[in-house]
Amino acid sequence: MMDNIDISGPPEIQDYDVYDAEGNITGEKQRRSNFAPALVIPMEGDLVEEDLVIVFLDEIPNAETLTMKATFKMIDEGKIGDNRVHPKVRWVMAGNPVSTSRAANQLPEPLKNRSKHYMVASDTDDWLDYASSAGYHPAILAYIELNKAELNISNWEMDKRRAAIEEGAYPTERSWEMLSKSLYAIEEQRLPMEFLVTEVAATVGSGIALSFTEFYKNNEAIPTPKDLFNGKIAKDQDTYNMDKSQKLFLITCLLSYLKQYLDNYDSAASGVSYYKDSTYITMMDNLIDYAELLLDAEDRATLASRFIVKYCFMLDFSSTNGRMKDWWDRDNGDIGEYIDALD
């Protein structure tokens, strides 16, 4: 919405009847202009079968002042130009506050006073759930797990937030998604570490570039998930010498690798459901071994609730899943109650 004409609609010319002094139609026509509101907004007289129609005005603070003033009549009076909006229409506006967006403008006071204001906070655990299921790079998942305030700039102090906005690149859920794609591309093309530093700074800001790059470099020597799942790496005392970030990074890599395997598994082609597949069973056995070896009870509980139950639990509690059930019951309580809650 960049122009108030988008609200009222474009002008159109129509022929109107002409009346005499007694109110009778003379038969003559008079050409006059009126505004034609967009079809996406139901108007009075339109057939609306739904119980309610929500019109969503996104990024409303980014609109020009004239546009926001035009929305005032639409929301307060229920009119677009001279046309009345359908009574089933409800308005929902969304946008970033001025404190977190240089493109945002203050809402006009009359519009503010006639609206309800809800602040939506970013929830890191919910985002990690989503990012895990969406296949985000494991380095990002592990880094945010350890540095939850770095997920979104809204978690920062005001001075730090303003400096990041001035720079242009800063952390949000959107920018971490972009960085995830960049990390996969950097690894695929085997680009040098210097490129990684530049890419991180350009995506989530220079304030995070150093700490994230150091975190990433610190985990370069960790064995690959493929080698771990195939049992090529001994589960010995050396594994205990990892710091917490390395342990979390390793398990996150294993989970991401396992999810990729499950997403690509073709039961019809293999002739067997994946939870009976020998490769899957081996991978799950190794995953449980490493989780028991590396993580304390709190981290295992977080890991299980975020990922394992969603991707590995629901089908069968025999063989490997039986081991996982024992693990879950010890750290999280009765699995049956958890599944009932999910349903």
Secondary structure, DSSP 8 states (H G I E B T S, - for coil): --STHHHH--EEEEEEEEE-TTS-EEEEEEEEEEE---TTS-BTTS---SS-EEEEETTGGGS-HHHHHHHHHHHHT-EETTEEB-TTEEEEE----GGG-TT-----HHHHHTS--------HHHHHHHHHHTT--HHHHHHHHH-GGGS-GGGS-HHHHHHHHHHS----HHHHHHHHHHHHHHHHHT--HHHHHHHHHHHH-HHHHHHHHHHHHHTTTS--HHHHHTT-S--SHHHHTS-HHHHHHHHHHHHHHHHHHHHH--HHHHTS-GGG-HHHHHHHHHHHHHHHHH--HHHHHHHIIIIIIIIIISS--SHHHHHHHHHHHHHHS-HHHHHHHH-
